[in-house]
């Protein structure tokens, strides 16, 4: 981002920056220089960015305002940041719009919020993505496969708990995080759709095409890529949002 005393302040939010640096970049265009803007014949600054980064910045403003209010009402900074006493609303959920890391300092980053301290995200911010994917056969079927993998994971954990631990409600199950690999999706895709691969629903999916789809879903912040023990795995940002994007025509296993 840049600004000077002469042109209209503009900013560009791009590159592999953290959430806080992206937010700071956006603020460069809205500095306390209204008199200077007016003198140069302008009333506002401009930001060149993608929609998810813009929504992330807007919701980050609401999140920080809520943290400030909670501190003013007696919560400690850590309690306020982490949502210890009360979840943050979906309107304050900036994380659902970004896969960027939170915070620069590794120690401080561990004290910042995770997805589970926010209320469930709404589908309103993802309407454009839903419309984009709605009639894309391969993408729809890949999302169905990922959704089925999610169900299998949680059903499997529940069955294991009941058989070996002999309990009905194991909180540790809910704490286990679902992750998957490209091969997991390919196997589920073939199990679910191989009957239709020779018919009008589409040709057989190649691994290269699957990789491209997964990368696009990651870019659109529906999935998150993680490197763990030198293995590349993925996580779902929000199963609710993912399933809202499923076209019933392709969601054969969602009945």
SEZARO-250533 format. One record per residue (C-alpha): x, y, z; residue in one letter; chain. Coordinates in Angstrom, 3 decimals. Layout:
// SEZARO-250533
- X / Y / Z / a / A
...
END
This chain:
// SEZARO-250533
- 0.000 / 0.000 / 0.000 / x / A
- 1.077 / 3.582 / -0.435 / x / A
- -0.050 / 7.134 / 0.141 / x / A
- 1.452 / 10.545 / -0.439 / x / A
- 0.473 / 14.157 / 0.152 / x / A
- -0.396 / 14.607 / -3.520 / x / A
- -2.453 / 11.812 / -5.135 / x / A
- -5.551 / 10.169 / -3.814 / x / A
- -4.462 / 7.523 / -1.256 / x / A
- -4.790 / 4.037 / -2.646 / x / A
- -3.933 / 0.632 / -1.267 / x / A
- -3.386 / -2.851 / -2.593 / x / A
- -3.982 / -5.816 / -0.291 / x / A
- -2.073 / -8.705 / -1.828 / x / A
- 0.619 / -11.240 / -1.099 / x / A
- 1.112 / -13.872 / 1.629 / x / A
- 0.591 / -11.619 / 4.626 / x / A
- -1.013 / -12.318 / 7.971 / x / A
- -4.568 / -11.191 / 8.728 / x / A
- -3.308 / -8.296 / 10.845 / x / A
- -0.937 / -7.022 / 8.152 / x / A
- -3.678 / -7.194 / 5.540 / x / A
- -5.974 / -5.238 / 7.834 / x / A
- -3.231 / -2.669 / 8.454 / x / A
- -2.666 / -2.348 / 4.703 / x / A
- -6.310 / -1.473 / 4.210 / x / A
- -6.131 / 1.176 / 6.914 / x / A
- -3.479 / 3.055 / 4.972 / x / A
- -6.173 / 4.353 / 2.659 / x / A
- -8.346 / 5.643 / 5.513 / x / A
- -5.769 / 7.552 / 7.544 / x / A
- -6.598 / 10.711 / 9.478 / x / A
- -5.969 / 12.999 / 6.522 / x / A
- -9.462 / 14.080 / 5.558 / x / A
- -8.377 / 17.697 / 5.129 / x / A
- -5.579 / 16.558 / 2.792 / x / A
- -7.994 / 14.411 / 0.793 / x / A
- -10.379 / 17.334 / 0.450 / x / A
- -7.533 / 19.645 / -0.573 / x / A
- -6.586 / 17.232 / -3.347 / x / A
- -10.181 / 17.023 / -4.537 / x / A
- -11.017 / 13.571 / -3.148 / x / A
- -13.445 / 12.275 / -0.543 / x / A
- -12.167 / 8.723 / -0.026 / x / A
- -9.366 / 6.276 / -0.661 / x / A
- -9.496 / 3.090 / -2.717 / x / A
- -8.411 / -0.472 / -2.011 / x / A
- -7.671 / -3.111 / -4.642 / x / A
- -8.332 / -6.508 / -3.113 / x / A
- -10.391 / -9.689 / -3.359 / x / A
- -13.796 / -9.988 / -1.715 / x / A
- -12.741 / -12.464 / 0.977 / x / A
- -9.885 / -10.228 / 2.142 / x / A
- -12.249 / -7.240 / 2.189 / x / A
- -14.867 / -9.156 / 4.217 / x / A
- -12.114 / -10.432 / 6.518 / x / A
- -10.984 / -6.845 / 7.194 / x / A
- -14.534 / -5.615 / 7.855 / x / A
- -15.292 / -8.449 / 10.270 / x / A
- -11.890 / -8.048 / 11.921 / x / A
- -12.940 / -4.461 / 12.763 / x / A
- -16.077 / -5.808 / 14.433 / x / A
- -14.082 / -8.490 / 16.252 / x / A
- -11.562 / -6.001 / 17.692 / x / A
- -14.385 / -3.642 / 18.711 / x / A
- -16.083 / -6.507 / 20.570 / x / A
- -12.794 / -7.456 / 22.272 / x / A
- -12.390 / -3.836 / 23.405 / x / A
- -15.932 / -3.786 / 24.784 / x / A
- -15.427 / -7.040 / 26.677 / x / A
- -12.231 / -5.700 / 28.239 / x / A
- -14.114 / -2.545 / 29.258 / x / A
- -16.720 / -4.781 / 30.928 / x / A
- -14.131 / -6.533 / 33.090 / x / A
- -12.781 / -9.449 / 31.063 / x / A
- -9.038 / -9.961 / 30.903 / x / A
- -7.392 / -9.365 / 27.499 / x / A
- -6.845 / -13.116 / 27.065 / x / A
- -10.458 / -13.939 / 27.956 / x / A
- -11.689 / -11.287 / 25.540 / x / A
- -9.414 / -12.346 / 22.683 / x / A
- -10.206 / -16.043 / 23.055 / x / A
- -13.962 / -15.705 / 23.575 / x / A
- -13.636 / -17.600 / 26.857 / x / A
- -16.906 / -16.450 / 28.389 / x / A
- -19.026 / -15.988 / 25.284 / x / A
- -18.745 / -16.905 / 21.630 / x / A
- -18.335 / -14.174 / 19.032 / x / A
- -21.121 / -13.679 / 16.488 / x / A
- -20.880 / -14.760 / 12.851 / x / A
- -20.610 / -11.055 / 11.942 / x / A
- -17.309 / -10.999 / 13.855 / x / A
- -16.035 / -14.247 / 12.324 / x / A
- -13.189 / -12.971 / 10.172 / x / A
- -11.504 / -16.388 / 10.103 / x / A
- -14.110 / -17.898 / 7.787 / x / A
- -12.889 / -15.562 / 5.042 / x / A
- -9.183 / -16.286 / 5.247 / x / A
- -6.551 / -19.004 / 5.415 / x / A
- -3.871 / -16.530 / 6.434 / x / A
- -2.045 / -17.034 / 9.693 / x / A
- -3.171 / -15.073 / 12.726 / x / A
- -0.491 / -12.877 / 14.269 / x / A
- 3.208 / -12.439 / 13.613 / x / A
- 4.604 / -13.526 / 16.957 / x / A
- 4.364 / -17.299 / 17.522 / x / A
- 3.656 / -16.855 / 21.235 / x / A
- 0.914 / -14.306 / 20.681 / x / A
- -0.553 / -16.297 / 17.793 / x / A
- -1.329 / -19.149 / 20.192 / x / A
- -3.468 / -16.756 / 22.253 / x / A
- -5.620 / -15.587 / 19.368 / x / A
- -9.018 / -17.049 / 18.416 / x / A
- -9.794 / -20.225 / 16.516 / x / A
- -12.883 / -21.084 / 14.464 / x / A
- -14.730 / -22.658 / 17.377 / x / A
- -15.044 / -19.391 / 19.363 / x / A
- -17.369 / -17.956 / 16.705 / x / A
- -21.017 / -18.709 / 16.031 / x / A
- -21.749 / -20.755 / 12.907 / x / A
- -21.103 / -18.695 / 9.752 / x / A
- -24.023 / -17.716 / 7.554 / x / A
- -24.337 / -18.436 / 3.852 / x / A
- -24.916 / -14.795 / 2.915 / x / A
- -21.246 / -13.957 / 2.337 / x / A
- -20.815 / -16.977 / 0.048 / x / A
- -23.694 / -16.466 / -2.386 / x / A
- -21.373 / -15.595 / -5.270 / x / A
- -19.316 / -18.751 / -4.749 / x / A
- -22.481 / -20.835 / -4.507 / x / A
- -23.713 / -19.458 / -7.823 / x / A
- -20.297 / -20.052 / -9.384 / x / A
- -20.164 / -23.723 / -8.352 / x / A
- -23.870 / -24.623 / -8.573 / x / A
- -23.792 / -26.191 / -12.050 / x / A
- -20.167 / -27.325 / -12.120 / x / A
- -20.537 / -31.098 / -12.178 / x / A
- -17.006 / -32.125 / -11.154 / x / A
- -16.741 / -29.501 / -8.421 / x / A
- -20.145 / -30.459 / -7.026 / x / A
- -19.222 / -34.134 / -6.913 / x / A
- -15.878 / -33.405 / -5.259 / x / A
- -17.673 / -31.385 / -2.569 / x / A
- -20.102 / -34.278 / -2.080 / x / A
- -17.145 / -36.646 / -1.670 / x / A
- -15.548 / -34.355 / 0.931 / x / A
- -18.858 / -34.044 / 2.771 / x / A
- -19.213 / -37.850 / 2.829 / x / A
- -15.664 / -38.209 / 4.140 / x / A
- -16.591 / -35.834 / 6.947 / x / A
- -19.633 / -37.951 / 7.840 / x / A
- -17.678 / -41.210 / 7.713 / x / A
- -15.033 / -39.734 / 10.013 / x / A
- -17.523 / -38.668 / 12.673 / x / A
- -19.649 / -41.794 / 12.415 / x / A
- -16.520 / -43.920 / 12.719 / x / A
- -15.311 / -42.050 / 15.781 / x / A
- -18.723 / -42.381 / 17.418 / x / A
- -18.834 / -46.135 / 16.788 / x / A
- -15.310 / -46.570 / 18.151 / x / A
- -16.238 / -44.661 / 21.281 / x / A
- -19.342 / -46.711 / 21.960 / x / A
- -17.591 / -50.043 / 21.420 / x / A
- -14.349 / -49.474 / 23.306 / x / A
- -15.066 / -46.700 / 25.777 / x / A
- -18.652 / -47.759 / 26.527 / x / A
- -19.936 / -44.182 / 26.793 / x / A
- -22.699 / -42.373 / 24.975 / x / A
- -21.257 / -38.846 / 24.908 / x / A
- -17.509 / -38.597 / 24.495 / x / A
- -16.432 / -34.939 / 24.341 / x / A
- -13.033 / -35.988 / 23.007 / x / A
- -14.754 / -37.032 / 19.774 / x / A
- -15.895 / -33.495 / 19.152 / x / A
- -12.365 / -32.229 / 19.775 / x / A
- -10.846 / -34.458 / 17.081 / x / A
- -10.374 / -32.571 / 13.865 / x / A
- -11.355 / -33.961 / 10.496 / x / A
- -8.633 / -33.795 / 7.842 / x / A
- -8.228 / -35.481 / 4.475 / x / A
- -5.815 / -36.022 / 1.614 / x / A
- -6.211 / -35.903 / -2.153 / x / A
- -6.209 / -39.709 / -2.225 / x / A
- -9.018 / -39.815 / 0.355 / x / A
- -11.196 / -37.645 / -1.865 / x / A
- -10.346 / -39.651 / -4.973 / x / A
- -11.300 / -42.920 / -3.279 / x / A
- -14.601 / -41.525 / -1.996 / x / A
- -15.357 / -39.932 / -5.363 / x / A
- -14.877 / -43.233 / -7.168 / x / A
- -16.925 / -45.158 / -4.597 / x / A
- -19.799 / -42.687 / -4.854 / x / A
- -19.865 / -41.789 / -8.537 / x / A
- -18.246 / -44.652 / -10.443 / x / A
- -21.710 / -45.924 / -11.429 / x / A
- -22.346 / -42.603 / -13.190 / x / A
- -18.921 / -42.047 / -14.719 / x / A
- -19.995 / -43.671 / -18.013 / x / A
- -23.255 / -41.717 / -18.196 / x / A
- -24.163 / -38.088 / -18.860 / x / A
- -23.173 / -36.926 / -15.380 / x / A
- -19.552 / -36.520 / -16.469 / x / A
- -16.355 / -38.251 / -17.400 / x / A
- -14.042 / -39.921 / -14.964 / x / A
- -12.148 / -37.494 / -12.751 / x / A
- -8.357 / -37.452 / -13.126 / x / A
- -6.074 / -36.771 / -10.214 / x / A
- -4.746 / -33.638 / -11.924 / x / A
- -8.288 / -32.269 / -12.278 / x / A
- -9.053 / -33.160 / -8.664 / x / A
- -5.913 / -31.353 / -7.491 / x / A
- -6.968 / -28.253 / -9.431 / x / A
- -10.452 / -28.344 / -7.898 / x / A
- -9.065 / -28.736 / -4.385 / x / A
- -6.677 / -25.828 / -4.992 / x / A
- -9.555 / -23.642 / -6.209 / x / A
- -11.707 / -24.528 / -3.200 / x / A
- -8.744 / -23.645 / -0.995 / x / A
- -8.235 / -20.339 / -2.787 / x / A
- -11.919 / -19.562 / -2.212 / x / A
- -11.496 / -20.303 / 1.529 / x / A
- -13.835 / -23.297 / 1.564 / x / A
- -10.895 / -25.554 / 2.430 / x / A
- -7.629 / -24.960 / 4.244 / x / A
- -4.307 / -26.526 / 3.298 / x / A
- -2.047 / -27.710 / 6.123 / x / A
- 1.426 / -29.246 / 6.098 / x / A
- 1.709 / -31.753 / 8.942 / x / A
- 4.783 / -33.949 / 9.422 / x / A
- 5.790 / -33.270 / 5.812 / x / A
- 2.360 / -34.454 / 4.644 / x / A
- -0.077 / -32.152 / 2.849 / x / A
- -3.595 / -32.418 / 4.240 / x / A
- -6.746 / -30.318 / 4.039 / x / A
- -9.421 / -29.159 / 6.461 / x / A
- -12.954 / -27.894 / 5.844 / x / A
- -13.364 / -24.267 / 6.878 / x / A
- -17.086 / -24.726 / 7.563 / x / A
- -19.072 / -27.883 / 6.873 / x / A
- -22.250 / -25.787 / 7.056 / x / A
- -21.096 / -23.488 / 4.243 / x / A
- -19.788 / -26.406 / 2.159 / x / A
- -23.093 / -28.232 / 2.354 / x / A
- -25.070 / -25.117 / 1.585 / x / A
- -23.269 / -25.034 / -1.757 / x / A
- -24.266 / -28.571 / -2.726 / x / A
- -26.622 / -28.857 / -5.661 / x / A
- -29.169 / -31.608 / -4.819 / x / A
- -28.858 / -33.002 / -8.353 / x / A
- -25.309 / -34.099 / -7.568 / x / A
- -25.668 / -34.763 / -3.850 / x / A
- -26.669 / -38.385 / -4.406 / x / A
- -25.411 / -39.524 / -1.021 / x / A
- -27.015 / -36.691 / 0.944 / x / A
- -30.509 / -38.093 / 0.982 / x / A
END
